[in-house]
Amino acid sequence: MMRKAVAGALALLAVGAIGAAWVVERVGVTPRALAPYIEKRTSGHNPAIVKAGQASAALLLRLDRGEPALPAALAVTLGAQPAAVGVDAPGAIAVATPDALRAALAQANPGDTITLLPGVYRFGGAPLDVNRPGRAGAPIVVRALKPGSAQLEFDLVEGFRVQAPHWRFENLAIRGVCAEDRYCEHAFHVVGAASGFVARNNTITDFNAHFKINGQQGRFPDDGLIEQNTLTATHVRQTSNPVTPIDLVAASGWTMRANLISDFFKGEGDMVSYGAFAKGAGSGNLFERNLVWCERTLRGPGQRVGLSLGGGGTGAAVCRDGRCITEQEQGTLRANLVMGCSDVGIYLNSAARSNVVDNTLLDTGGIDVRYATSSARLDGNLVDGPIRSRDSGLLHLEDNRSTALWQMFAGYHPVRSLFAAPGSGDLGWRSGAPERASSAVGGIDLCGAKRGRSAVYGAFDDFSGCLARQGR
């Protein structure tokens, strides 16, 4: 009799567990998203309810995200590097003061190189207007000889306001120093006719949108490159304005490659921020080999999303097609590492014919493909979280590894456990890289290495290739 009773009890528990898992998958909310909702709904009630809500939220976050780790040092080959990029052209124009830089920008000709001598350059008042056109084969270059030797301090709503084509900015250190965060909007505002823009090997700190890119009067700054930059903030941005280090609207053909983006925390308004997005009915935009660490040192309430095609949507007046039938067409997210986000790591919002390939997501809410105007091919991704269709988004799933929602509620993270200590930045494999059954797909991984003969899920074969060597 006892044996039958135990068997019956186990059967009921199994049915209950299956039912609970089914409900979790059906509802489709991650623990990290459910926790703040419960805490908000139970606030303002009697102390017992408030305490229960706080305890439930804390438990959900612990099951999903684990215990918070200490901030990790980021000695990696992604982002700005100590070795300079580019070279000075013969006859480079040397500047040593803020006024000299403004004058050089106003007089520049195709092929000129404007070199900032070592020092601190502080700017207030009007933006640094960039209105003189370069040429495709003769861009105008603004650079420092050594990364970080020229430090630009902007007490400006907009720093460089680039409205002409073929300008390149290299090796600069730029910091927002406004008394209020709402007054430090953009280090670079790339607008209208400013096609062929390039920013490489710059360290940019404390802006709401370090790069803002958008059309103007029917012209769009297409075919830009943002490569090997470090984009971060030292504090929570106390503003209700959009907080997104790369904020690209209505432009097409841009490449965002090998950047290090971290700590983009919007402290007011809706408290939703993004590491980078492309939206506004552009097409052919590429995010590849970026490291996006949403909450490396700054943590707290609100939602932080890693990378997005479509962002939170666009007002019709600034859409490239005048209405945003789709937010993005044929965008690609490839070989990116996205970590430590309080919301999803990758979000596709009305993003048609998207390619999401060979990305690694750790400690995020996974990948969301939302609305019937979104369609995406997903292959080779390693996702510590679910891959989900929302509101009729169309998924074409090939060979990916992900984590089911019910596993997250159970505190079970099979993808995260592949790594040594991801919360503190140790991304070595515990027991070897997870190999795919398919043949090698080739290409370049997150760390800049050629993919090996065996195909490995995610953004990299061996993360040690991303670690900066001493003395570099």
C-alpha positions, 0 to 999 in steps of 0.5 A, a space after each residue: 500500500 505504501 509503495 502504491 501511495 509513494 508511486 501515486 504521489 510521485 506521479 502527481 508531482 511529475 504531472 504538476 511539474 509538467 503542468 508548471 513547465 507548460 504554464 511557464 512556457 505559455 506565459 513566456 515571461 522570464 524570471 528577471 522580467 517577472 520579478 520587478 512586476 511582482 515587486 511593483 504590484 505588491 508595493 503599497 499594500 500591507 507590510 506582509 504583502 510587501 515583504 512577500 513580494 520583495 522576497 518573491 522578486 529576490 528569489 526569482 532574480 537569484 534563480 535567474 541571474 545568480 549572485 551578483 559578481 564583482 565587476 570584472 576588469 576588461 583587458 580585451 582586444 575589443 574596444 579601443 586599444 593602446 596601439 594607434 590606428 591610421 597614420 598622419 598624412 604628409 602635411 598634417 595640420 597640428 592643433 593644440 587648442 580648442 579654437 585651433 581645432 574649430 578653425 581647422 574643421 572649418 577650413 579642411 579640404 579632402 585628404 587633410 589630416 588634423 592631428 591633435 597634440 597631447 593635452 586636454 581640450 575643453 569645449 562649451 557653447 556651440 557644437 563642433 560643426 563639420 561641414 566641409 566634404 571629404 572624398 571617398 578616396 581622400 577623407 578628412 581625418 581628425 586624430 591623435 597620434 597616440 590613443 588617449 593623448 588628446 582628451 576632449 571634454 564636451 560640455 555640449 548637447 552635441 559634440 562633433 556635428 557631422 553634416 558632410 561626407 567622408 570624415 574619419 575620427 581616430 584615437 580620441 578620448 572624449 568625455 561628457 562633462 555636463 553638470 546635468 546628464 540631459 545636456 550631454 546628448 551626443 559625442 557625435 551627431 552624424 546627420 543628413 549628407 554625412 555618408 562614409 563616416 568612420 570612427 575607429 579606436 576612440 574611447 567615449 564616456 558619459 553621453 546619452 547616445 555616444 553616436 546619434 545617426 539620422 537623416 535630415 531633409 530627405 538625405 541619409 548618412 549611409 555606409 558608415 563604420 564604427 569600429 574598435 571603440 569603447 563606449 561606456 558611462 561612469 554613472 547612471 544617466 539621470 535623464 528621461 532622454 533615450 540612452 543608447 550608445 549607438 543610436 542609428 535611425 533611418 540610415 543604411 549600410 552601416 557596420 558596427 564592429 569590434 566595439 566594447 559597449 557597457 553600462 548604459 543605464 537610464 535612470 529616469 523616465 521609462 528606464 529602458 535603454 539599449 546598447 545599440 540599435 538600428 531602426 527607422 526603415 534602414 536596411 543592410 546594417 551589420 553588428 558583428 564582433 561586438 562585446 556588449 556588457 549591459 551591467 558590468 559596474 552599474 546595476 539597479 532597476 529598469 530594463 537594459 537590452 543588448 542589441 536590437 534591430 528595430 529598437 523601441 520603434 520610430 515615429 513616422 516623421 523620421 522614418 526613411 520611407 515616411 511610415 516604417 513599414 518595417 523598422 529594418 530590412 536585411 540586418 545582420 547580428 553576427 559573432 557578438 557577445 552580449 552579457 549581463 542584461 536585465 532584459 533580452 540580449 537581442 531584440 528584433 522589432 519589425 525587422 524583416 529578413 534578419 540574420 542572427 548568426 553565431 552570437 553568444 548571450 550570457 545572463 540575458 533574457 534571451 532573444 525576442 523576435 516580435 511582430 508579424 513584420 519581423 522575420 529572422 534566420 537564427 543559426 549557430 547561436 549559444 543562448 543562455 535564455 530562450 529564443 522566442 517569437 512574440 506577437 507572431 514574429 517569424 522564426 527560421 530556427 536552424 542549429 542553436 543551443 538555448 535555455 528553456 524558460 522552465 529551466 530558468 525558473 528552476 535555477 538551471 542554466 545549462 548554457 551558462 554552466 559551459 563557462 568557468 565564471 561568466 559573471 566575473 568575465 572568465 569565459 573559458 570553457 569548463 569542459 571543452 567548446 560545444 561543437 555543432 554537428 554540422 561542418 565548419 561554417 568558416 568566417 571570423 569569430 569575436 576575437 578576430 580568429 578564423 573559425 576552426 575546422 570543427 563548428 562551435 556554437 556561439 561567438 568564439 572558439 576560444 575566448 583567450 584569443 580576446 584577452 589583451 596580452 601584456 605589453 601590447 
